[in-house]
Amino acid sequence: MFYQMNNMDDSKNAESTPEDGVIAVRRAMRVLEAFGGENAYLSLAELSRRTGYHRSTVLRLARTLALDDYLAQQPDGSWRLAHAAGWLGACYQATFNVHDVVEPMLRDLSIATGESATFYVREGNQRICVARIDGSKSIRHHVRVGLTLPLELGSPGRVLLAFSGAEGEPYESIRRAGYATSLGERDPEVSSISAPVYGIQWKLLGAIGISGPTSRLTSQMLIKHKEAVLSAASSMSRAMMGVRQDGAHRRR
């Protein structure tokens, strides 16, 4: 979605309603958000295309951002992020608490499905339960935070293996589907469905999923909860990448 510039002078648009914020600041943020991990340098024309702003507006914003070292201009006229932008990223990484993102999303997933929701990460040949929200039902699957489990048994481990590049089946099928299910694989009384979670530059971070008793989570029920799990995985990936839920990290 592009933000189109109108023909009014920017000074007339310096402020808007409290709900919208200050337009000039938001426009400057859109210029910064136009850059990505794969785009070290962007021309003025490309910045204009990605933001939807007129070139004169982009140039004015870029020069202003360059005054405080958020952007820098190259000899060929293209622009790149400068050290002040990197400093902000470093500050964010230093103060970022994964549980502030993971636990609320696990809670939402648990509420949506009624089952226990868990986030696992890979460590060597095992998976570790990093965060867990128990389901609301009296009969549920219990796993304590910090517990290590095998990778090759259960849908979370299968997801971690598949999206780490494991060859053959069932990993090829899991990659095509985008998720994995398990019925009594690690524990004969437990079923689960999981999907991958990514971070910056699409690096695999972990697996999010739900689990519960096989008597309740049949194969049909697992498929019924598929969209909720995939949606949670997508939302968590965007959060880990620093993308707002409206997709505003990058404007094309």
N, C-alpha and C positions, 0 to 999 in steps of 0.2 A: 504494500500500500504506500503510495507516494504522498508527500505533503506538497501541495501545489502552492506556489507563491502567487499572491495577488499583485495588482499593479500599484497599490498604495505605498507611500514612503514608509520605510521601516520604522521611522521615529513615531509614526502614528500607531504602530503595532507593538510598541515596547512593552506594553502591559495588557493583560486581559483579565478575565474574571478569576477569582481565587481558585476556582475548580480547575482552570486550565493552566495556571501558573504564568510565569513571565515568558512571553513568546520568544524573545531574543535568546534567552537562556536555553529554552527547549530546542530552538533551531541550532544553536551551537552544539548541543548534545547529539543531535541527529548527524551533524558532520563528523563528530568523533565516532559515532556508532557505525558509520559507513565503512570503517576499516574492519578487517578481520584478520585472523591468524595467517591466512593465505595471501593477504594483500598488504605488502609492506609499503608500496607506493601507489598513490592514486592521482590521476590527472584531474584538473579542474572540471573537465567535461564529465569524467566518471563520477566525481563527487556530486556534480549537479544531477546526473542521471539517478544516482542512488538515493539522494535526499528528496528529489523532486523540486528543488529550489533553482531559481535563475542563477546563472553563472556569476553575475555581479554580486548577488546576495551571498553565495558560497565564498567568493573571494574575500568579501568584507569580513565574513565570519572567520575564515581561515586565518587571515592576517591578524585579527583580534586574538584568536587562540594562540597564535605564534608569539605574541607579545609576552605571554606568561609561560612559554615553552611547552604548550600542550600539542602544538603542531610545529613542523619545520618544513620549509620549502627547499626543494632540491634545485641544482643548477638548471635542470631541464624544465623547471616549472611545476613538476609534480609535488605532491605533499606526502608527508609521513607523520606518524605519531612521534612526539618528542618525549624527553625524559620526565616531564611533569605528569604526562599520562601514565607512564610506567610506574611512577611513584604512587599514584592513586591505586593502580592494580596491586602493587606490593603491599600497600596498607590494607587493602581488602583481603588479600590472601592471609596476611598475618593475623587478622581479627576474625576471619571466617570460622564459624563453628558449624561443622557438618550436621550436628544434631538439631540445630535451629531450623534446618531445611528438611532433614529426613523425618524426624519424629512427627511434625504436623501432617506431612503427606502420608505417612503410614497410618496415622489416626484417621485421616479422611478415607483412605482405602479400606480400613477395617470397618468403618461405619457404613461405607457403601456396600460392602459384601457381607458383613456380619461375621467375618472370619478373622483370625489372627494374621497380622501383616508384619513382614520381616524384611530387613535389608542385610544382605550378605556381601562380603568382599573376599577376594581370593588372597591367600597367603601361602605361596608354595603349592603343595598338592592338597591343600585343605581349604575349606571355606569357613569364615568366621562370622558369627551373628553380631553385627555392629549395633543394630537398633531393632526394637521389637515392641509392637502394640498388640496386646491380647484381645481376642474377639469378645463380643458381648455374650455369646452363648455359654451355657453352663458346662457343656461338653466341648472341649477345644484342645488344640494341640499346643503343648508347652515347650518352649525352647528358651533357655536363659541367655542373656546378652554375654558375649565373650566365649560362648561354646564353639568348639571347632568340630566340623563334620567333614566327611569325605566329599570330594568333588564329583566323583563318578556315580553317586547315588543321590537321587532327589532332583527336582527341577531347578532349584537355585544353582547347584553345582554344575548341572548339565548346561545351563545358560552361560555360566562363567567359562566353561570349557569351550563351548561352541563359538562364543564371540571373542575368544582368545585365539581362535584359529585351529582348534582341534579338527582333525581330518576324519572322513568317513561318516557313517551313520552311527547314532541318530543326529550327529552334529550338523550335517548338511541340511537336513530337514528342519532342524531348529532355527538355523540361520534364515532359511527361506520363510518360515512362519513368523519369526520375530519373537517367539516365546517357546516355553517348554512346559509340559505337564508331567505329572508323576502320580501313579496310583500304587501305593504300597511298595515303592521301590526300596527306600531305606528302612522304613518301618511299615509292616503290613497293614497297620491301622491308620496310616496317614496319607493324605493326598495333597498335592500342591500344584500351583501354576505360577510361573515366574517369567520376568522379562528383563532385558539388560538396561543398565543405567550408564550414561556416558557423561564425560566431563569435557573440559576445553580440548579443542581439536579432535573431538570424537574419540577420546581415550576411554576405554572401558573402565568404569569405576567399580561396578558391582551388579547385583541382581536384586530386584524387588519382587515380592510375591506374597501370596496368601497360602495358608495351609489349614487343614482341619481333618476331622475324622473321615475316613473313606466311606463310612456308612452315610454320611451327609454330602460330602464332596465327591459325587460320582463323576464320571467322565463328562456327562451332560452338564452337570453343575459347573465344572471347571470351565467348559467352553462358554457357559452363560456369563461367567465372571471375567472372561478374557478381555473384553473392552475396558473394563474398570482397571485391570492390571496394566494393560498397555497404555492407557491414559495416564495412570500414576507414574509409570516409567518415563513417559515423554515429558510430563511436568517436572519430575525430579531432574531429568537430564537438562532441561532448559534452565532450571534453577542453578544447577552445578556449573553450567556454562556462563552464568551471569546474564541470561536472557530473560527479559521481563515476560510475564505470562501473556502479554498481548503481542509478543514476538518483536518487540521494539529494539532488541540488541543491534540488529542490522537492518537497514532499509535498502531495498533494492528497487 
